[in-house]
Each structure stands twice: as structure tokens, then as C-alpha cells.
């Protein structure tokens, strides 16, 4: 680390830690009033209040309560006139979960909780907005802050892309970075990531097996959809192990199986709902090709029919190798070598930030927010009603967001 980098690191961390009480206060206010989906008016209001007066060009979504904030750097750009642009994303939505953490700032909205830590993402990105604003004159490029609703199954990233977030600074970003806290998996304060496939792609499978109901004592007079549905569930698991390379794995989990009303009545229909995960575009395309005909074929072999709804949801989250290596360097320079860990394998969860990374090279990072004294190996994980995230990471997360933008702009102007 040279003297200039050391000075920047120290000043960023000092400023972020001085700002910590305000960042934590914002996080607590967001946590008390969580909102689900694409319509987050109270959350949007809090973000806009924070950004007021910081010198950002602000725009809000029409299909969703998103906030896009563009900071125009004041330093002279490169001789060719190109101004590097960096996008930073923080998602804002909560989950339909009844909180059981007992924290003093627990959710005041019945049945809704920030169980995935998006309140920390929003607060850290807001903190970064302040850190970047006071360094505006040193930036020879622009920064786009993407405050995104609807990550939890509503494809908010896709909506914001459709509304123009990638062109908010009048040119596509040169790089994009996202961050996600974890309430388990690694010791508190650790940043972990990897190049290449970072998180799985996801697809949804809904099947209705159509039979003909009758009396349970005479199944030969009916067309039983229950036994066919059971065969389909088993066949899907066989498909995983017999049609796909073990080194390019897929996961199919049937999470919902419903049929009938009483034990001695054969129903007309049986319904299956499954989530399908994959880690490469090739496996994802092959799943879409072979799953529907397999399901239909099993039903037809028993004289029944099946309606199949197979839909792609989110692509694989793929970290660009160069940007991933750059992000690792920023983490180690800012926080120290001991604070970064390379993930040996991707996670099977999915992320709509994958849509941004499909259009712009970048990287997605995890930041452990396991509370002090809690074993990260046994802690309640994200989405649990008992998932707890420590405020202690807020300042470092804000500084890391800001440093990623500052350093990436500097790289782009060399």
C-alpha cells in the first residue's frame, strides 16, 4: 500500500466510523418499518431524506419505488474524454416473516421482517453516498447508486434495468458491485466471494397432473393423479443424478405437493411446485429442454395428462474474473488480508443482481454480520425469523462500497 492509498484508507475508515451512529440509526428505522415487494414508500422516503443535499442527481422509478442517484465527479477526466462510471447496488425490500429476534428495534409491522439484512445494505449504501459526496472533487468519473426494491422474488433489478438504471449516467457502467450481508457462514466482518459462478440461476416448475377422481376402494375405475405425481417427484430426483454432470450440478426441490381432500377419495388433480437451481447457462438451458417433456411423458404413460409451467427466473450470478480480483484487492487494502476469504464453491441461492452482472462486468460480495459471541457455524441463517445481523459491520461496509467506486474510477482513468 503506497502513502496515498494509506491516507485514503485511513480517511475513509475514519469518516465511516464517525458516521456509524447515523448509519445505524437509519438501519434501525428501516428495520422497524420493513416493506415487501416492489412498493416500498416508507423505505424510499427514508433513502431520499438521507440523500437530500448531497449533490446527487436523483430519479425514482415509475413501476417501483426505486431510487437511482448519480454523483458526477468533479475531477478532470482522461484525455480521450471518457469518464469511467461505476454502479453500486443495495437492495431495500424485506420478507413476509414474523420477527423473533427480540431486538430493541424489531419490526413494528406484523408478519414482515428484514430477515435477509437488506436494511443493512440500504444503510451501508447510504453511508457510502455521504463518503463519496465529500470526495466528489477527487473523482474523475461518475457513480450510480442503485437502491433497489423487490429482490426477494419480484425481479426488482429487472424492473430497474428496464427503466434505465444502467444508463442513468448517460453511459453504461464500466463495472458494477453489489454486497450482501450474512447472519451465518463466516466469522463476523469477513468478506467472501469468488470469480465465476457465485450464486445459482433459478427456475420455477409448476405441474398439475390431470386425472379422473373416484372412490379410493376402486382405483381401477379412476385415473389416480396422486401416484403419478409421486412418480414425477421421484423421476425429477433421478434426472438430477442421471442426466447431469456431477461437476456441473443442478438442484431440484419439490417444496409443495397437494392433492385430495380425504383419504378414501381419489382426486381429479394433483399439484407439484418445485424450485430448480443450476450453476451454468448450459445446465440451465438443458433443464428447460428436458424437464417439461419428462413430466408430460410420465403422465401420458399412465393415461393422464399434465400441465407444465416451466419458467426461467434469475440467471446464474457470475462474477467477472478481473473485477472479482479487483474487488479482492480493494477489500484487503482497505480492511486487511485477514478479512477476505475466497469461496471454494458458489452458493445455491439466487440473486437478481445477476441481471446487472449479465450486462456489466462486476462482482458480488458477501459480508458476514454475525453478532459478537455467536458461532457462525450454528447461527440462524438469512430468512430465519431469528436471523440477527450486527450493526458493527455497517461502517466497514459503507467504506468498502465507497472504496470500490473510488478505486475503480481511478483504474478507468489510467
LOPAKOL-905145 format. One record per residue (C-alpha): residue number from 0; residue in one letter; x, y, z. Coordinates in Angstrom, 2 decimals, padded with zeros to 5 digits. Layout:
// LOPAKOL-905145
+-----+---+---------+---------+---------+
!   k ! r !       X !       Y !       Z !
+-----+---+---------+---------+---------+
! NUM ! a !       X !       Y !       Z !
...
+-----+---+---------+---------+---------+
// end
This chain:
// LOPAKOL-905145
+-----+---+---------+---------+---------+
!   k ! r !       X !       Y !       Z !
+-----+---+---------+---------+---------+
!   0 ! x !  000.00 !  000.00 !  000.00 !
!   1 ! x !  001.52 !  003.35 ! -001.03 !
!   2 ! x !  001.27 !  006.52 !  001.03 !
!   3 ! x ! -001.64 !  007.91 ! -000.97 !
!   4 ! x ! -003.63 !  004.68 ! -000.63 !
!   5 ! x ! -002.84 !  004.51 !  003.07 !
!   6 ! x ! -004.11 !  008.06 !  003.55 !
!   7 ! x ! -007.29 !  007.31 !  001.59 !
!   8 ! x ! -007.91 !  004.11 !  003.55 !
!   9 ! x ! -007.43 !  005.83 !  006.89 !
!  10 ! x ! -009.63 !  008.79 !  005.99 !
!  11 ! x ! -012.40 !  006.61 !  004.56 !
!  12 ! x ! -012.49 !  004.32 !  007.57 !
!  13 ! x ! -012.28 !  007.25 !  009.99 !
!  14 ! x ! -015.12 !  009.07 !  008.25 !
!  15 ! x ! -017.23 !  005.92 !  008.01 !
!  16 ! x ! -016.76 !  005.16 !  011.69 !
!  17 ! x ! -017.62 !  008.73 !  012.62 !
!  18 ! x ! -020.77 !  008.32 !  010.53 !
!  19 ! x ! -021.61 !  004.97 !  012.13 !
!  20 ! x ! -024.24 !  006.27 !  014.60 !
!  21 ! x ! -026.21 !  007.83 !  011.76 !
!  22 ! x ! -025.89 !  004.74 !  009.55 !
!  23 ! x ! -027.04 !  002.54 !  012.44 !
!  24 ! x ! -029.96 !  004.88 !  013.16 !
!  25 ! x ! -031.07 !  004.61 !  009.53 !
!  26 ! x ! -030.75 !  000.83 !  009.68 !
!  27 ! x ! -032.89 !  000.69 !  012.83 !
!  28 ! x ! -035.58 !  002.92 !  011.31 !
!  29 ! x ! -035.67 !  000.75 !  008.21 !
!  30 ! x ! -035.80 ! -002.40 !  010.33 !
!  31 ! x ! -038.76 ! -001.13 !  012.35 !
!  32 ! x ! -040.78 ! -000.42 !  009.19 !
!  33 ! x ! -039.98 ! -003.21 !  006.72 !
!  34 ! x ! -041.81 ! -003.42 !  003.40 !
!  35 ! x ! -042.20 ! -006.31 !  000.97 !
!  36 ! x ! -042.01 ! -006.32 ! -002.81 !
!  37 ! x ! -041.76 ! -003.52 ! -005.33 !
!  38 ! x ! -043.76 ! -000.87 ! -003.48 !
!  39 ! x ! -041.69 !  000.45 ! -000.56 !
!  40 ! x ! -042.87 !  004.04 !  000.00 !
!  41 ! x ! -041.65 !  004.42 !  003.60 !
!  42 ! x ! -038.26 !  002.96 !  002.70 !
!  43 ! x ! -037.94 !  005.19 ! -000.35 !
!  44 ! x ! -038.79 !  008.24 !  001.77 !
!  45 ! x ! -036.01 !  007.44 !  004.24 !
!  46 ! x ! -033.45 !  006.98 !  001.47 !
!  47 ! x ! -034.45 !  010.21 ! -000.25 !
!  48 ! x ! -034.20 !  012.02 !  003.08 !
!  49 ! x ! -030.65 !  010.79 !  003.56 !
!  50 ! x ! -029.57 !  011.76 !  000.04 !
!  51 ! x ! -031.06 !  015.24 !  000.25 !
!  52 ! x ! -028.36 !  017.89 ! -000.05 !
!  53 ! x ! -025.53 !  015.52 ! -001.01 !
!  54 ! x ! -025.35 !  016.70 ! -004.61 !
!  55 ! x ! -026.74 !  013.62 ! -006.37 !
!  56 ! x ! -028.96 !  013.61 ! -009.45 !
!  57 ! x ! -031.98 !  011.72 ! -008.15 !
!  58 ! x ! -034.59 !  009.78 ! -010.09 !
!  59 ! x ! -037.27 !  007.42 ! -008.86 !
!  60 ! x ! -038.98 !  004.51 ! -010.55 !
!  61 ! x ! -042.40 !  004.50 ! -012.14 !
!  62 ! x ! -043.08 !  000.77 ! -011.89 !
!  63 ! x ! -041.47 !  000.52 ! -008.46 !
!  64 ! x ! -040.32 !  002.75 ! -005.61 !
!  65 ! x ! -036.67 !  002.55 ! -006.63 !
!  66 ! x ! -034.12 !  005.33 ! -006.13 !
!  67 ! x ! -031.29 !  005.97 ! -008.59 !
!  68 ! x ! -028.69 !  008.52 ! -007.51 !
!  69 ! x ! -025.90 !  009.73 ! -009.81 !
!  70 ! x ! -022.85 !  011.54 ! -008.45 !
!  71 ! x ! -020.89 !  013.46 ! -011.08 !
!  72 ! x ! -017.22 !  013.54 ! -010.15 !
!  73 ! x ! -015.54 !  016.93 ! -010.20 !
!  74 ! x ! -012.01 !  015.93 ! -011.25 !
!  75 ! x ! -010.77 !  016.15 ! -014.83 !
!  76 ! x ! -011.37 !  013.04 ! -016.90 !
!  77 ! x ! -008.84 !  011.28 ! -019.11 !
!  78 ! x ! -007.54 !  012.93 ! -022.27 !
!  79 ! x ! -009.95 !  010.99 ! -024.50 !
!  80 ! x ! -012.87 !  012.49 ! -022.61 !
!  81 ! x ! -014.24 !  009.21 ! -021.28 !
!  82 ! x ! -015.48 !  009.37 ! -017.71 !
!  83 ! x ! -015.48 !  005.99 ! -016.01 !
!  84 ! x ! -018.77 !  005.05 ! -014.38 !
!  85 ! x ! -019.25 !  002.63 ! -011.50 !
!  86 ! x ! -022.57 !  001.26 ! -010.25 !
!  87 ! x ! -023.13 !  000.26 ! -006.62 !
!  88 ! x ! -026.29 ! -001.62 ! -005.66 !
!  89 ! x ! -028.15 ! -002.01 ! -002.38 !
!  90 ! x ! -031.50 ! -003.82 ! -002.19 !
!  91 ! x ! -034.20 ! -002.50 !  000.13 !
!  92 ! x ! -037.07 ! -004.99 !  000.50 !
!  93 ! x ! -037.98 ! -007.26 !  003.40 !
!  94 ! x ! -039.67 ! -010.66 !  003.75 !
!  95 ! x ! -043.09 ! -011.90 !  004.93 !
!  96 ! x ! -041.62 ! -013.27 !  008.18 !
!  97 ! x ! -042.77 ! -012.69 !  011.77 !
!  98 ! x ! -039.68 ! -011.47 !  013.62 !
!  99 ! x ! -038.50 ! -013.44 !  016.66 !
! 100 ! x ! -035.13 ! -011.80 !  017.40 !
! 101 ! x ! -036.17 ! -009.74 !  020.41 !
! 102 ! x ! -034.01 ! -006.83 !  019.29 !
! 103 ! x ! -034.97 ! -003.40 !  020.65 !
! 104 ! x ! -035.55 ! -002.16 !  017.09 !
! 105 ! x ! -037.57 ! -005.19 !  015.99 !
! 106 ! x ! -040.14 ! -004.88 !  013.23 !
! 107 ! x ! -043.29 ! -002.99 !  014.13 !
! 108 ! x ! -045.11 ! -004.40 !  011.08 !
! 109 ! x ! -046.92 ! -007.62 !  011.79 !
! 110 ! x ! -045.70 ! -010.51 !  009.67 !
! 111 ! x ! -042.91 ! -008.56 !  007.94 !
! 112 ! x ! -039.19 ! -008.58 !  008.80 !
! 113 ! x ! -035.83 ! -007.64 !  007.36 !
! 114 ! x ! -034.79 ! -011.27 !  007.71 !
! 115 ! x ! -032.22 ! -011.09 !  004.90 !
! 116 ! x ! -030.35 ! -007.97 !  006.00 !
! 117 ! x ! -031.41 ! -005.65 !  003.21 !
! 118 ! x ! -031.79 ! -002.89 !  005.81 !
! 119 ! x ! -028.03 ! -003.11 !  006.27 !
! 120 ! x ! -027.40 ! -002.98 !  002.52 !
! 121 ! x ! -029.52 !  000.16 !  002.16 !
! 122 ! x ! -027.90 !  001.83 !  005.17 !
! 123 ! x ! -024.35 !  000.99 !  004.08 !
! 124 ! x ! -025.00 !  002.29 !  000.57 !
! 125 ! x ! -026.49 !  005.47 !  002.06 !
! 126 ! x ! -023.36 !  005.83 !  004.18 !
! 127 ! x ! -021.25 !  005.37 !  001.07 !
! 128 ! x ! -023.28 !  008.11 ! -000.61 !
! 129 ! x ! -022.07 !  010.54 !  002.05 !
! 130 ! x ! -018.46 !  009.32 !  001.90 !
! 131 ! x ! -018.41 !  009.71 ! -001.88 !
! 132 ! x ! -020.13 !  013.09 ! -001.82 !
! 133 ! x ! -017.42 !  014.69 !  000.32 !
! 134 ! x ! -014.78 !  013.26 ! -002.07 !
! 135 ! x ! -016.58 !  014.38 ! -005.20 !
! 136 ! x ! -013.82 !  016.74 ! -006.30 !
! 137 ! x ! -011.36 !  013.81 ! -006.37 !
! 138 ! x ! -013.49 !  011.66 ! -008.66 !
! 139 ! x ! -012.67 !  011.74 ! -012.37 !
! 140 ! x ! -015.79 !  009.75 ! -013.16 !
! 141 ! x ! -019.36 !  009.14 ! -012.07 !
! 142 ! x ! -021.02 !  006.86 ! -009.55 !
! 143 ! x ! -024.51 !  005.38 ! -009.87 !
! 144 ! x ! -026.21 !  004.25 ! -006.66 !
! 145 ! x ! -028.92 !  001.67 ! -007.28 !
! 146 ! x ! -031.36 !  001.48 ! -004.35 !
! 147 ! x ! -033.46 ! -001.47 ! -005.45 !
! 148 ! x ! -036.84 ! -002.80 ! -004.27 !
! 149 ! x ! -038.14 ! -006.27 ! -004.96 !
! 150 ! x ! -035.07 ! -008.51 ! -004.80 !
! 151 ! x ! -036.95 ! -011.20 ! -002.88 !
! 152 ! x ! -038.69 ! -012.85 ! -005.81 !
! 153 ! x ! -040.02 ! -009.74 ! -007.58 !
! 154 ! x ! -037.14 ! -009.16 ! -010.04 !
! 155 ! x ! -036.65 ! -005.56 ! -008.97 !
! 156 ! x ! -033.31 ! -005.47 ! -010.75 !
! 157 ! x ! -035.01 ! -006.39 ! -014.00 !
! 158 ! x ! -037.54 ! -003.59 ! -013.48 !
! 159 ! x ! -034.82 ! -001.02 ! -012.77 !
! 160 ! x ! -032.83 ! -002.13 ! -015.81 !
! 161 ! x ! -035.95 ! -001.79 ! -017.95 !
! 162 ! x ! -036.40 !  001.73 ! -016.55 !
! 163 ! x ! -032.84 !  002.70 ! -017.46 !
! 164 ! x ! -030.67 !  002.39 ! -014.35 !
! 165 ! x ! -027.72 !  001.15 ! -016.43 !
! 166 ! x ! -027.82 !  004.34 ! -018.50 !
! 167 ! x ! -028.51 !  006.75 ! -015.64 !
! 168 ! x ! -025.09 !  008.41 ! -016.01 !
! 169 ! x ! -025.52 !  008.67 ! -019.81 !
! 170 ! x ! -023.20 !  005.71 ! -020.45 !
! 171 ! x ! -023.08 !  002.11 ! -019.35 !
! 172 ! x ! -021.12 !  001.49 ! -016.15 !
! 173 ! x ! -017.61 !  000.18 ! -016.59 !
! 174 ! x ! -018.14 ! -002.01 ! -013.53 !
! 175 ! x ! -020.88 ! -002.87 ! -011.03 !
! 176 ! x ! -020.59 ! -004.10 ! -007.46 !
! 177 ! x ! -023.14 ! -005.49 ! -005.03 !
! 178 ! x ! -022.85 ! -006.64 ! -001.45 !
! 179 ! x ! -024.91 ! -008.94 !  000.77 !
! 180 ! x ! -024.65 ! -009.49 !  004.50 !
! 181 ! x ! -024.87 ! -012.93 !  006.08 !
! 182 ! x ! -026.06 ! -013.86 !  009.55 !
! 183 ! x ! -024.04 ! -017.10 !  009.46 !
! 184 ! x ! -021.43 ! -018.97 !  007.36 !
! 185 ! x ! -018.30 ! -016.96 !  008.32 !
! 186 ! x ! -016.86 ! -015.06 !  011.29 !
! 187 ! x ! -018.16 ! -011.52 !  011.68 !
! 188 ! x ! -016.53 ! -008.95 !  009.43 !
! 189 ! x ! -015.23 ! -011.45 !  006.89 !
! 190 ! x ! -015.77 ! -010.63 !  003.22 !
! 191 ! x ! -016.08 ! -013.66 !  000.97 !
! 192 ! x ! -016.52 ! -014.04 ! -002.76 !
! 193 ! x ! -015.19 ! -015.87 ! -005.79 !
! 194 ! x ! -014.63 ! -015.41 ! -009.52 !
! 195 ! x ! -017.01 ! -017.08 ! -011.96 !
! 196 ! x ! -020.29 ! -018.63 ! -010.81 !
! 197 ! x ! -021.10 ! -017.01 ! -007.47 !
! 198 ! x ! -024.75 ! -017.99 ! -006.99 !
! 199 ! x ! -027.08 ! -020.31 ! -008.84 !
! 200 ! x ! -029.57 ! -019.48 ! -011.53 !
! 201 ! x ! -033.16 ! -020.28 ! -010.60 !
! 202 ! x ! -036.20 ! -021.55 ! -012.44 !
! 203 ! x ! -039.68 ! -022.42 ! -011.29 !
! 204 ! x ! -041.62 ! -025.58 ! -012.07 !
! 205 ! x ! -045.39 ! -025.84 ! -011.53 !
! 206 ! x ! -047.15 ! -029.05 ! -012.57 !
! 207 ! x ! -050.80 ! -030.01 ! -012.47 !
! 208 ! x ! -051.46 ! -033.70 ! -013.10 !
! 209 ! x ! -054.98 ! -034.12 ! -014.50 !
! 210 ! x ! -056.73 ! -037.41 ! -013.73 !
! 211 ! x ! -060.25 ! -038.56 ! -013.02 !
! 212 ! x ! -061.42 ! -038.88 ! -009.45 !
! 213 ! x ! -063.32 ! -041.69 ! -007.84 !
! 214 ! x ! -063.64 ! -043.91 ! -004.79 !
! 215 ! x ! -060.45 ! -044.95 ! -003.04 !
! 216 ! x ! -061.62 ! -048.57 ! -002.90 !
! 217 ! x ! -061.77 ! -048.87 ! -006.72 !
! 218 ! x ! -058.77 ! -047.04 ! -008.17 !
! 219 ! x ! -059.06 ! -049.04 ! -011.43 !
! 220 ! x ! -062.25 ! -047.09 ! -012.16 !
! 221 ! x ! -060.39 ! -043.79 ! -011.83 !
! 222 ! x ! -057.25 ! -042.14 ! -013.14 !
! 223 ! x ! -055.26 ! -041.51 ! -009.99 !
! 224 ! x ! -053.15 ! -038.31 ! -010.23 !
! 225 ! x ! -051.55 ! -038.86 ! -006.81 !
! 226 ! x ! -049.48 ! -041.91 ! -007.74 !
! 227 ! x ! -048.44 ! -040.23 ! -010.98 !
! 228 ! x ! -047.41 ! -037.08 ! -009.10 !
! 229 ! x ! -045.35 ! -039.22 ! -006.72 !
! 230 ! x ! -043.62 ! -040.87 ! -009.68 !
! 231 ! x ! -042.85 ! -037.45 ! -011.16 !
! 232 ! x ! -041.26 ! -036.29 ! -007.89 !
! 233 ! x ! -039.03 ! -039.36 ! -007.82 !
! 234 ! x ! -038.17 ! -039.05 ! -011.52 !
! 235 ! x ! -037.06 ! -035.45 ! -011.03 !
! 236 ! x ! -034.52 ! -036.61 ! -008.45 !
! 237 ! x ! -033.30 ! -039.38 ! -010.76 !
! 238 ! x ! -032.96 ! -036.78 ! -013.51 !
! 239 ! x ! -030.53 ! -034.80 ! -011.32 !
! 240 ! x ! -028.16 ! -037.71 ! -010.89 !
! 241 ! x ! -028.52 ! -039.42 ! -014.27 !
! 242 ! x ! -028.82 ! -036.63 ! -016.82 !
! 243 ! x ! -026.37 ! -034.03 ! -015.45 !
! 244 ! x ! -022.64 ! -033.95 ! -014.86 !
! 245 ! x ! -021.83 ! -034.12 ! -011.16 !
! 246 ! x ! -019.24 ! -031.38 ! -011.74 !
! 247 ! x ! -021.91 ! -029.06 ! -013.17 !
! 248 ! x ! -024.61 ! -029.79 ! -010.62 !
! 249 ! x ! -028.30 ! -028.97 ! -010.56 !
! 250 ! x ! -030.74 ! -028.96 ! -007.64 !
! 251 ! x ! -034.46 ! -029.73 ! -007.93 !
! 252 ! x ! -036.50 ! -029.42 ! -004.75 !
! 253 ! x ! -040.23 ! -030.10 ! -004.64 !
! 254 ! x ! -041.43 ! -027.77 ! -001.93 !
! 255 ! x ! -045.17 ! -028.17 ! -002.44 !
! 256 ! x ! -047.23 ! -031.27 ! -003.25 !
! 257 ! x ! -051.00 ! -031.05 ! -002.90 !
! 258 ! x ! -053.83 ! -033.41 ! -003.81 !
! 259 ! x ! -057.17 ! -034.52 ! -002.49 !
! 260 ! x ! -059.43 ! -033.77 !  000.44 !
! 261 ! x ! -060.00 ! -037.13 !  002.14 !
! 262 ! x ! -058.20 ! -040.46 !  002.37 !
! 263 ! x ! -060.84 ! -042.51 !  000.55 !
! 264 ! x ! -061.39 ! -040.07 ! -002.34 !
! 265 ! x ! -059.21 ! -040.14 ! -005.43 !
! 266 ! x ! -058.96 ! -036.50 ! -006.56 !
! 267 ! x ! -059.18 ! -035.20 ! -010.08 !
! 268 ! x ! -055.87 ! -033.32 ! -009.90 !
! 269 ! x ! -052.56 ! -033.21 ! -008.08 !
! 270 ! x ! -050.27 ! -030.19 ! -008.00 !
! 271 ! x ! -046.48 ! -030.02 ! -007.70 !
! 272 ! x ! -044.35 ! -026.90 ! -007.19 !
! 273 ! x ! -040.57 ! -027.09 ! -007.37 !
! 274 ! x ! -037.56 ! -024.81 ! -007.42 !
! 275 ! x ! -034.80 ! -025.62 ! -009.91 !
! 276 ! x ! -031.22 ! -024.39 ! -009.44 !
! 277 ! x ! -028.22 ! -024.58 ! -011.75 !
! 278 ! x ! -024.73 ! -023.12 ! -011.95 !
! 279 ! x ! -024.10 ! -022.76 ! -015.68 !
! 280 ! x ! -026.01 ! -021.41 ! -018.63 !
! 281 ! x ! -025.64 ! -024.79 ! -020.32 !
! 282 ! x ! -027.24 ! -026.72 ! -017.46 !
! 283 ! x ! -029.98 ! -024.11 ! -017.16 !
! 284 ! x ! -030.87 ! -024.41 ! -020.84 !
! 285 ! x ! -030.80 ! -028.20 ! -020.70 !
! 286 ! x ! -033.16 ! -028.27 ! -017.71 !
! 287 ! x ! -035.68 ! -026.16 ! -019.59 !
! 288 ! x ! -035.38 ! -028.55 ! -022.53 !
! 289 ! x ! -035.81 ! -031.89 ! -020.76 !
! 290 ! x ! -037.91 ! -031.32 ! -017.62 !
! 291 ! x ! -041.30 ! -030.48 ! -019.25 !
! 292 ! x ! -041.34 ! -033.47 ! -021.65 !
! 293 ! x ! -040.25 ! -035.81 ! -018.84 !
! 294 ! x ! -043.18 ! -034.71 ! -016.69 !
! 295 ! x ! -045.70 ! -034.90 ! -019.53 !
! 296 ! x ! -044.36 ! -038.27 ! -020.63 !
! 297 ! x ! -044.81 ! -039.84 ! -017.19 !
! 298 ! x ! -048.40 ! -038.62 ! -017.02 !
! 299 ! x ! -049.17 ! -039.85 ! -020.53 !
! 300 ! x ! -047.66 ! -043.25 ! -019.84 !
! 301 ! x ! -050.40 ! -043.74 ! -017.23 !
! 302 ! x ! -053.18 ! -042.39 ! -019.43 !
! 303 ! x ! -053.27 ! -038.98 ! -017.72 !
! 304 ! x ! -052.17 ! -035.51 ! -018.82 !
! 305 ! x ! -050.05 ! -032.85 ! -017.15 !
! 306 ! x ! -049.99 ! -029.09 ! -017.50 !
! 307 ! x ! -046.42 ! -027.85 ! -017.06 !
! 308 ! x ! -045.36 ! -024.28 ! -016.35 !
! 309 ! x ! -041.55 ! -024.11 ! -016.50 !
! 310 ! x ! -040.18 ! -020.57 ! -016.28 !
! 311 ! x ! -036.72 ! -019.13 ! -016.03 !
! 312 ! x ! -036.41 ! -016.68 ! -013.14 !
! 313 ! x ! -032.87 ! -015.41 ! -012.47 !
! 314 ! x ! -029.71 ! -016.25 ! -014.41 !
! 315 ! x ! -026.56 ! -017.53 ! -012.74 !
! 316 ! x ! -024.76 ! -014.79 ! -010.79 !
! 317 ! x ! -021.37 ! -014.70 ! -012.49 !
! 318 ! x ! -018.52 ! -012.56 ! -011.16 !
! 319 ! x ! -016.19 ! -011.24 ! -013.83 !
! 320 ! x ! -012.71 ! -012.64 ! -013.15 !
! 321 ! x ! -010.96 ! -009.28 ! -013.49 !
! 322 ! x ! -013.48 ! -007.34 ! -011.41 !
! 323 ! x ! -013.54 ! -010.08 ! -008.79 !
! 324 ! x ! -009.78 ! -009.89 ! -008.45 !
! 325 ! x ! -010.00 ! -006.10 ! -008.28 !
! 326 ! x ! -012.62 ! -006.28 ! -005.51 !
! 327 ! x ! -010.48 ! -008.72 ! -003.54 !
! 328 ! x ! -007.59 ! -006.24 ! -003.75 !
! 329 ! x ! -009.80 ! -003.40 ! -002.51 !
! 330 ! x ! -011.00 ! -005.47 !  000.45 !
! 331 ! x ! -007.51 ! -006.49 !  001.51 !
! 332 ! x ! -006.11 ! -002.99 !  001.12 !
! 333 ! x ! -008.97 ! -001.36 !  002.99 !
! 334 ! x ! -009.63 ! -003.94 !  005.71 !
! 335 ! x ! -006.56 ! -006.19 !  005.71 !
! 336 ! x ! -005.62 ! -009.56 !  004.21 !
! 337 ! x ! -007.23 ! -011.45 !  007.06 !
! 338 ! x ! -010.66 ! -010.03 !  006.25 !
! 339 ! x ! -011.04 ! -011.68 !  002.82 !
! 340 ! x ! -011.80 ! -015.33 !  002.11 !
! 341 ! x ! -012.10 ! -016.98 ! -001.30 !
! 342 ! x ! -015.18 ! -019.20 ! -001.58 !
! 343 ! x ! -014.36 ! -022.70 ! -002.85 !
! 344 ! x ! -017.88 ! -023.17 ! -004.25 !
! 345 ! x ! -020.83 ! -020.99 ! -005.25 !
! 346 ! x ! -023.95 ! -020.71 ! -003.12 !
! 347 ! x ! -027.18 ! -022.35 ! -004.27 !
! 348 ! x ! -029.25 ! -019.26 ! -003.53 !
! 349 ! x ! -030.10 ! -016.90 ! -006.39 !
! 350 ! x ! -029.87 ! -013.14 ! -006.90 !
! 351 ! x ! -031.43 ! -010.70 ! -009.34 !
! 352 ! x ! -028.17 ! -008.71 ! -009.28 !
! 353 ! x ! -027.24 ! -011.43 ! -011.76 !
! 354 ! x ! -029.11 ! -009.36 ! -014.34 !
! 355 ! x ! -026.78 ! -006.43 ! -013.77 !
! 356 ! x ! -023.70 ! -008.65 ! -013.97 !
! 357 ! x ! -025.01 ! -010.16 ! -017.21 !
! 358 ! x ! -024.92 ! -006.67 ! -018.74 !
! 359 ! x ! -021.94 ! -005.11 ! -016.95 !
! 360 ! x ! -018.72 ! -006.71 ! -015.68 !
! 361 ! x ! -018.59 ! -006.67 ! -011.93 !
! 362 ! x ! -018.59 ! -008.65 ! -008.71 !
! 363 ! x ! -020.92 ! -009.62 ! -005.88 !
! 364 ! x ! -019.51 ! -009.89 ! -002.35 !
! 365 ! x ! -020.73 ! -011.30 !  000.95 !
! 366 ! x ! -020.05 ! -009.59 !  004.28 !
! 367 ! x ! -020.56 ! -011.58 !  007.47 !
! 368 ! x ! -022.61 ! -009.72 !  010.08 !
! 369 ! x ! -022.70 ! -012.47 !  012.71 !
! 370 ! x ! -023.16 ! -010.86 !  016.15 !
! 371 ! x ! -020.26 ! -010.96 !  018.60 !
! 372 ! x ! -020.14 ! -014.14 !  020.63 !
! 373 ! x ! -022.34 ! -016.12 !  018.21 !
! 374 ! x ! -020.95 ! -019.21 !  016.48 !
! 375 ! x ! -021.19 ! -018.58 !  012.75 !
! 376 ! x ! -021.50 ! -022.31 !  012.07 !
! 377 ! x ! -024.68 ! -022.69 !  014.12 !
! 378 ! x ! -026.17 ! -019.18 !  013.83 !
! 379 ! x ! -029.63 ! -018.76 !  012.30 !
! 380 ! x ! -029.15 ! -018.06 !  008.61 !
! 381 ! x ! -030.73 ! -015.42 !  006.37 !
! 382 ! x ! -034.54 ! -015.67 !  006.04 !
! 383 ! x ! -034.93 ! -017.13 !  009.52 !
! 384 ! x ! -037.30 ! -015.33 !  011.90 !
! 385 ! x ! -034.35 ! -015.37 !  014.33 !
! 386 ! x ! -031.67 ! -014.15 !  011.90 !
! 387 ! x ! -029.67 ! -011.38 !  013.59 !
! 388 ! x ! -027.26 ! -009.01 !  011.86 !
! 389 ! x ! -024.68 ! -006.97 !  013.77 !
! 390 ! x ! -024.50 ! -003.18 !  013.39 !
! 391 ! x ! -020.74 ! -003.47 !  013.87 !
! 392 ! x ! -020.20 ! -004.12 !  010.13 !
! 393 ! x ! -022.06 ! -001.02 !  008.93 !
! 394 ! x ! -019.13 !  001.40 !  008.84 !
! 395 ! x ! -016.78 ! -001.06 !  007.15 !
! 396 ! x ! -019.47 ! -001.93 !  004.60 !
! 397 ! x ! -020.07 !  001.74 !  003.78 !
! 398 ! x ! -016.33 !  002.35 !  003.42 !
! 399 ! x ! -015.98 ! -000.71 !  001.21 !
! 400 ! x ! -018.78 !  000.41 ! -001.11 !
! 401 ! x ! -017.15 !  003.83 ! -001.43 !
! 402 ! x ! -013.64 !  002.49 ! -001.92 !
! 403 ! x ! -014.78 !  000.12 ! -004.68 !
! 404 ! x ! -016.14 !  003.11 ! -006.60 !
! 405 ! x ! -013.16 !  005.38 ! -005.93 !
! 406 ! x ! -010.52 !  002.82 ! -006.90 !
! 407 ! x ! -012.42 !  001.52 ! -009.92 !
! 408 ! x ! -012.79 !  005.04 ! -011.29 !
! 409 ! x ! -009.08 !  005.56 ! -010.73 !
! 410 ! x ! -008.31 !  002.38 ! -012.68 !
! 411 ! x ! -010.50 !  003.58 ! -015.53 !
! 412 ! x ! -008.67 !  006.89 ! -015.86 !
! 413 ! x ! -005.15 !  005.48 ! -016.08 !
+-----+---+---------+---------+---------+
// end
